[in-house]
């Protein structure tokens, strides 16, 4: 339970409705763990959830737009990982040629 944050506590601290967090779960943007009828958010998801809250409430981006942004950011991360792996392979070949 140490790495779980009560959904009610998160919503109260960020001044948002629980229904918003539930809609994020329905669209599979976050996962909620239920223990004895209380919803909890994993601490590892807090950064992502706070980013989503910022996009939705501060920048007025709808959930579909946020899903698209998340998808594009995941693709960018994947490509960055691939670029790093390719650079490492290239460096390996360059050091072997010298």
OpenMM code with the backbone's topology and positions (N, CA, C; nanometers):
from openmm import Vec3, app, unit

residues = "UNK UNK UNK UNK UNK UNK UNK UNK UNK UNK UNK UNK UNK UNK UNK UNK UNK UNK UNK UNK UNK UNK UNK UNK UNK UNK UNK UNK UNK UNK UNK UNK UNK UNK UNK UNK UNK UNK UNK UNK UNK UNK UNK UNK UNK UNK UNK UNK UNK UNK UNK UNK UNK UNK UNK UNK UNK UNK UNK UNK UNK UNK UNK UNK UNK UNK UNK UNK UNK UNK UNK UNK UNK UNK UNK UNK UNK UNK UNK UNK UNK UNK UNK UNK UNK UNK UNK UNK UNK UNK UNK UNK UNK UNK UNK UNK UNK UNK".split()
positions = [
    Vec3(0.0817, -0.1208, 0.0000),
    Vec3(0.0000, 0.0000, 0.0000),
    Vec3(0.0856, 0.1265, 0.0000),
    Vec3(0.2172, 0.1110, 0.0244),
    Vec3(0.3040, 0.2279, 0.0308),
    Vec3(0.3125, 0.2996, -0.1033),
    Vec3(0.3067, 0.2257, -0.2128),
    Vec3(0.3190, 0.2885, -0.3436),
    Vec3(0.1835, 0.3182, -0.4064),
    Vec3(0.0782, 0.3181, -0.3258),
    Vec3(-0.0555, 0.3489, -0.3739),
    Vec3(-0.1052, 0.4792, -0.3123),
    Vec3(-0.1696, 0.5606, -0.3939),
    Vec3(-0.2257, 0.6877, -0.3489),
    Vec3(-0.3766, 0.6794, -0.3684),
    Vec3(-0.4484, 0.7153, -0.2669),
    Vec3(-0.5943, 0.7133, -0.2751),
    Vec3(-0.6405, 0.8061, -0.3865),
    Vec3(-0.7329, 0.7551, -0.4668),
    Vec3(-0.7882, 0.8342, -0.5763),
    Vec3(-0.8567, 0.9591, -0.5204),
    Vec3(-0.9266, 0.9438, -0.4084),
    Vec3(-0.9942, 1.0585, -0.3467),
    Vec3(-0.8935, 1.1634, -0.3007),
    Vec3(-0.7822, 1.1188, -0.2438),
    Vec3(-0.6792, 1.2115, -0.1971),
    Vec3(-0.6171, 1.2860, -0.3151),
    Vec3(-0.5865, 1.2136, -0.4229),
    Vec3(-0.5299, 1.2774, -0.5419),
    Vec3(-0.6263, 1.3816, -0.5965),
    Vec3(-0.7526, 1.3457, -0.6090),
    Vec3(-0.8517, 1.4374, -0.6649),
    Vec3(-0.8705, 1.5604, -0.5756),
    Vec3(-0.8703, 1.5400, -0.4447),
    Vec3(-0.8844, 1.6529, -0.3531),
    Vec3(-0.7640, 1.7464, -0.3628),
    Vec3(-0.6444, 1.6893, -0.3718),
    Vec3(-0.5223, 1.7710, -0.3801),
    Vec3(-0.5136, 1.8485, -0.5110),
    Vec3(-0.5704, 1.7948, -0.6176),
    Vec3(-0.5635, 1.8600, -0.7490),
    Vec3(-0.6945, 1.9303, -0.7858),
    Vec3(-0.7898, 1.9273, -0.6947),
    Vec3(-0.9180, 1.9950, -0.7142),
    Vec3(-0.9879, 1.9499, -0.8425),
    Vec3(-0.9938, 1.8178, -0.8609),
    Vec3(-1.0619, 1.7608, -0.9772),
    Vec3(-1.1626, 1.6570, -0.9290),
    Vec3(-1.2555, 1.6233, -1.0145),
    Vec3(-1.3573, 1.5251, -0.9803),
    Vec3(-1.3086, 1.3820, -1.0005),
    Vec3(-1.3591, 1.2927, -0.9189),
    Vec3(-1.3244, 1.1506, -0.9298),
    Vec3(-1.3692, 1.0961, -1.0647),
    Vec3(-1.4788, 1.1500, -1.1179),
    Vec3(-1.5290, 1.1023, -1.2471),
    Vec3(-1.4255, 1.1223, -1.3580),
    Vec3(-1.3445, 1.2272, -1.3476),
    Vec3(-1.2398, 1.2504, -1.4479),
    Vec3(-1.1375, 1.1376, -1.4441),
    Vec3(-1.0934, 1.0997, -1.3247),
    Vec3(-0.9949, 0.9922, -1.3112),
    Vec3(-1.0552, 0.8606, -1.3581),
    Vec3(-1.1817, 0.8379, -1.3290),
    Vec3(-1.2486, 0.7164, -1.3765),
    Vec3(-1.2549, 0.7136, -1.5287),
    Vec3(-1.2774, 0.8303, -1.5905),
    Vec3(-1.2818, 0.8339, -1.7374),
    Vec3(-1.1441, 0.8022, -1.7951),
    Vec3(-1.0373, 0.8394, -1.7254),
    Vec3(-0.9022, 0.8044, -1.7701),
    Vec3(-0.8800, 0.6542, -1.7612),
    Vec3(-0.9375, 0.5933, -1.6601),
    Vec3(-0.9278, 0.4477, -1.6477),
    Vec3(-1.0065, 0.3803, -1.7599),
    Vec3(-1.1232, 0.4314, -1.7904),
    Vec3(-1.2067, 0.3736, -1.8960),
    Vec3(-1.1386, 0.3802, -2.0316),
    Vec3(-1.0610, 0.4857, -2.0547),
    Vec3(-0.9888, 0.4989, -2.1811),
    Vec3(-0.8505, 0.4338, -2.1737),
    Vec3(-0.8224, 0.3675, -2.0620),
    Vec3(-0.6992, 0.2921, -2.0380),
    Vec3(-0.5743, 0.3790, -2.0389),
    Vec3(-0.5892, 0.5059, -2.0018),
    Vec3(-0.4722, 0.5924, -1.9899),
    Vec3(-0.4024, 0.5723, -1.8560),
    Vec3(-0.4781, 0.5322, -1.7544),
    Vec3(-0.4192, 0.4991, -1.6249),
    Vec3(-0.4870, 0.3736, -1.5710),
    Vec3(-0.4242, 0.3139, -1.4716),
    Vec3(-0.4821, 0.1982, -1.4047),
    Vec3(-0.5183, 0.2365, -1.2623),
    Vec3(-0.6322, 0.1884, -1.2178),
    Vec3(-0.6757, 0.2102, -1.0803),
    Vec3(-0.6876, 0.0741, -1.0143),
    Vec3(-0.6288, 0.0631, -0.8949),
    Vec3(-0.6375, -0.0595, -0.8167),
    Vec3(-0.7447, -0.0396, -0.7112),
    Vec3(-0.8364, -0.1342, -0.7022),
    Vec3(-0.9436, -0.1241, -0.6032),
    Vec3(-0.9153, -0.2186, -0.4878),
    Vec3(-0.9157, -0.1627, -0.3679),
    Vec3(-0.9006, -0.2402, -0.2458),
    Vec3(-1.0154, -0.2011, -0.1538),
    Vec3(-1.1005, -0.2986, -0.1262),
    Vec3(-1.2170, -0.2751, -0.0397),
    Vec3(-1.2964, -0.1525, -0.0842),
    Vec3(-1.3327, -0.1488, -0.2099),
    Vec3(-1.4167, -0.0453, -0.2703),
    Vec3(-1.3532, 0.0934, -0.2748),
    Vec3(-1.2239, 0.1028, -0.2471),
    Vec3(-1.1533, 0.2301, -0.2569),
    Vec3(-1.0567, 0.2219, -0.3734),
    Vec3(-1.0566, 0.3242, -0.4580),
    Vec3(-0.9679, 0.3274, -0.5732),
    Vec3(-0.8330, 0.3877, -0.5374),
    Vec3(-0.7274, 0.3246, -0.5870),
    Vec3(-0.5915, 0.3711, -0.5617),
    Vec3(-0.5156, 0.3833, -0.6934),
    Vec3(-0.4252, 0.4795, -0.6958),
    Vec3(-0.3411, 0.5032, -0.8115),
    Vec3(-0.1985, 0.4667, -0.7719),
    Vec3(-0.1292, 0.3934, -0.8573),
    Vec3(0.0102, 0.3593, -0.8297),
    Vec3(0.0973, 0.4845, -0.8377),
    Vec3(0.1909, 0.4956, -0.7463),
    Vec3(0.2804, 0.6118, -0.7424),
    Vec3(0.3560, 0.6282, -0.8742),
    Vec3(0.3841, 0.5171, -0.9411),
    Vec3(0.4568, 0.5229, -1.0685),
    Vec3(0.3770, 0.5943, -1.1779),
    Vec3(0.2464, 0.6081, -1.1590),
    Vec3(0.1615, 0.6743, -1.2581),
    Vec3(0.1374, 0.8215, -1.2273),
    Vec3(0.1856, 0.8684, -1.1124),
    Vec3(0.1550, 1.0047, -1.0711),
    Vec3(0.2033, 1.1094, -1.1708),
    Vec3(0.3255, 1.0958, -1.2180),
    Vec3(0.3796, 1.1942, -1.3125),
    Vec3(0.2930, 1.2006, -1.4379),
    Vec3(0.2574, 1.0839, -1.4901),
    Vec3(0.1725, 1.0769, -1.6098),
    Vec3(0.0351, 1.1372, -1.5817),
    Vec3(-0.0227, 1.1021, -1.4683),
    Vec3(-0.1559, 1.1520, -1.4340),
    Vec3(-0.1548, 1.3038, -1.4157),
    Vec3(-0.0514, 1.3560, -1.3521),
    Vec3(-0.0427, 1.5011, -1.3351),
    Vec3(-0.0247, 1.5716, -1.4696),
    Vec3(0.0475, 1.5093, -1.5615),
    Vec3(0.0630, 1.5660, -1.6956),
    Vec3(-0.0712, 1.5693, -1.7673),
    Vec3(-0.1474, 1.4605, -1.7544),
    Vec3(-0.2796, 1.4545, -1.8170),
    Vec3(-0.3719, 1.5608, -1.7584),
    Vec3(-0.3698, 1.5762, -1.6260),
    Vec3(-0.4524, 1.6780, -1.5604),
    Vec3(-0.4153, 1.8159, -1.6134),
    Vec3(-0.2871, 1.8423, -1.6283),
    Vec3(-0.2409, 1.9720, -1.6812),
    Vec3(-0.2910, 1.9927, -1.8245),
    Vec3(-0.2764, 1.8907, -1.9086),
    Vec3(-0.3213, 1.9033, -2.0473),
    Vec3(-0.4714, 1.9289, -2.0550),
    Vec3(-0.5472, 1.8579, -1.9723),
    Vec3(-0.6932, 1.8662, -1.9788),
    Vec3(-0.7461, 1.9975, -1.9208),
    Vec3(-0.7025, 2.0300, -1.8006),
    Vec3(-0.7610, 2.1449, -1.7320),
    Vec3(-0.6909, 2.2769, -1.7640),
    Vec3(-0.5599, 2.2761, -1.7740),
    Vec3(-0.4877, 2.4015, -1.7972),
    Vec3(-0.4806, 2.4382, -1.9450),
    Vec3(-0.4622, 2.3378, -2.0308),
    Vec3(-0.4488, 2.3651, -2.1734),
    Vec3(-0.5762, 2.3365, -2.2524),
    Vec3(-0.6784, 2.2853, -2.1823),
    Vec3(-0.8105, 2.2607, -2.2420),
    Vec3(-0.8045, 2.1641, -2.3607),
    Vec3(-0.7268, 2.0564, -2.3452),
    Vec3(-0.7182, 1.9529, -2.4484),
    Vec3(-0.8105, 1.8390, -2.4088),
    Vec3(-0.8959, 1.7947, -2.5002),
    Vec3(-0.9910, 1.6881, -2.4672),
    Vec3(-0.9209, 1.5525, -2.4561),
    Vec3(-0.9943, 1.4524, -2.4064),
    Vec3(-0.9350, 1.3210, -2.3819),
    Vec3(-0.8825, 1.2557, -2.5094),
    Vec3(-0.9519, 1.2744, -2.6204),
    Vec3(-0.9051, 1.2178, -2.7474),
    Vec3(-0.7716, 1.2801, -2.7871),
    Vec3(-0.7587, 1.4096, -2.7664),
    Vec3(-0.6340, 1.4778, -2.7960),
    Vec3(-0.5210, 1.4299, -2.7057),
    Vec3(-0.5529, 1.4077, -2.5789),
    Vec3(-0.4532, 1.3583, -2.4841),
    Vec3(-0.4088, 1.2178, -2.5224),
    Vec3(-0.5031, 1.1337, -2.5657),
    Vec3(-0.4672, 0.9987, -2.6112),
    Vec3(-0.3712, 1.0060, -2.7297),
    Vec3(-0.3988, 1.0968, -2.8217),
    Vec3(-0.3119, 1.1143, -2.9382),
    Vec3(-0.1735, 1.1624, -2.8952),
    Vec3(-0.1689, 1.2584, -2.8060),
    Vec3(-0.0408, 1.3091, -2.7551),
    Vec3(0.0366, 1.1970, -2.6884),
    Vec3(-0.0305, 1.1165, -2.6044),
    Vec3(0.0360, 1.0041, -2.5375),
    Vec3(0.0930, 0.9056, -2.6381),
    Vec3(0.0151, 0.8751, -2.7420),
    Vec3(0.0611, 0.7818, -2.8446),
    Vec3(0.1862, 0.8363, -2.9144),
    Vec3(0.1830, 0.9634, -2.9501),
    Vec3(0.2976, 1.0237, -3.0181),
    Vec3(0.4206, 1.0275, -2.9274),
    Vec3(0.4019, 1.0585, -2.7989),
    Vec3(0.5144, 1.0608, -2.7049),
    Vec3(0.5746, 0.9218, -2.6874),
    Vec3(0.4895, 0.8191, -2.6866),
    Vec3(0.5404, 0.6815, -2.6772),
    Vec3(0.6219, 0.6464, -2.8010),
    Vec3(0.5752, 0.6887, -2.9178),
    Vec3(0.6499, 0.6638, -3.0411),
    Vec3(0.7846, 0.7361, -3.0392),
    Vec3(0.7855, 0.8590, -2.9902),
    Vec3(0.9105, 0.9344, -2.9805),
    Vec3(1.0080, 0.8631, -2.8876),
    Vec3(0.9594, 0.8179, -2.7714),
    Vec3(1.0451, 0.7448, -2.6770),
    Vec3(1.1022, 0.6196, -2.7415),
    Vec3(1.0178, 0.5481, -2.8137),
    Vec3(1.0619, 0.4263, -2.8808),
    Vec3(1.1702, 0.4572, -2.9843),
    Vec3(1.1493, 0.5629, -3.0615),
    Vec3(1.2478, 0.6010, -3.1623),
    Vec3(1.3780, 0.6479, -3.0979),
    Vec3(1.3690, 0.7180, -2.9865),
    Vec3(1.4900, 0.7619, -2.9171),
    Vec3(1.5691, 0.6416, -2.8662),
    Vec3(1.4975, 0.5404, -2.8151),
    Vec3(1.5647, 0.4175, -2.7707),
    Vec3(1.6339, 0.3489, -2.8878),
    Vec3(1.5654, 0.3459, -3.0015),
    Vec3(1.6225, 0.2840, -3.1206),
    Vec3(1.7458, 0.3610, -3.1692),
    Vec3(1.7392, 0.4927, -3.1668),
    Vec3(1.8532, 0.5752, -3.2074),
    Vec3(1.9716, 0.5500, -3.1149),
    Vec3(1.9469, 0.5421, -2.9856),
    Vec3(2.0544, 0.5155, -2.8898),
    Vec3(2.1182, 0.3802, -2.9167),
    Vec3(2.0354, 0.2791, -2.9420),
    Vec3(2.0880, 0.1449, -2.9709),
    Vec3(2.1712, 0.1470, -3.0996),
    Vec3(2.1247, 0.2171, -3.2022),
    Vec3(2.1985, 0.2255, -3.3281),
    Vec3(2.3303, 0.3012, -3.3105),
    Vec3(2.3283, 0.4077, -3.2311),
    Vec3(2.4522, 0.4813, -3.2045),
    Vec3(2.5525, 0.3924, -3.1325),
    Vec3(2.5046, 0.3134, -3.0379),
    Vec3(2.5939, 0.2224, -2.9653),
    Vec3(2.6540, 0.1184, -3.0584),
    Vec3(2.5734, 0.0644, -3.1482),
    Vec3(2.6244, -0.0332, -3.2452),
    Vec3(2.7263, 0.0318, -3.3378),
    Vec3(2.6964, 0.1521, -3.3834),
    Vec3(2.7878, 0.2239, -3.4715),
    Vec3(2.9199, 0.2514, -3.4001),
    Vec3(2.9108, 0.2937, -3.2764),
    Vec3(3.0320, 0.3199, -3.1973),
    Vec3(3.1159, 0.1949, -3.1824),
    Vec3(3.0504, 0.0805, -3.1663),
    Vec3(3.1205, -0.0472, -3.1537),
    Vec3(3.1983, -0.0785, -3.2823),
    Vec3(3.1338, -0.0562, -3.3972),
    Vec3(3.2017, -0.0804, -3.5255),
    Vec3(3.3156, 0.0194, -3.5485),
    Vec3(3.2932, 0.1442, -3.5099),
    Vec3(3.3964, 0.2457, -3.5295),
    Vec3(3.5192, 0.2165, -3.4444),
    Vec3(3.5017, 0.1702, -3.3227),
    Vec3(3.6171, 0.1407, -3.2360),
    Vec3(3.6907, 0.0151, -3.2825),
    Vec3(3.6211, -0.0773, -3.3467),
    Vec3(3.6851, -0.1988, -3.3983),
    Vec3(3.7659, -0.1721, -3.5238),
    Vec3(3.7336, -0.0686, -3.5987),
    Vec3(3.8046, -0.0359, -3.7224),
    Vec3(3.9376, 0.0334, -3.6950),
    Vec3(3.9483, 0.0996, -3.5816),
    Vec3(4.0699, 0.1771, -3.5531),
    Vec3(4.1832, 0.0908, -3.5109),
] * unit.nanometer
topology = app.Topology()
chain = topology.addChain("A")
for resn in residues:
    res = topology.addResidue(resn, chain)
    for name in ("N", "CA", "C"):
        topology.addAtom(name, app.Element.getBySymbol(name[0]), res)
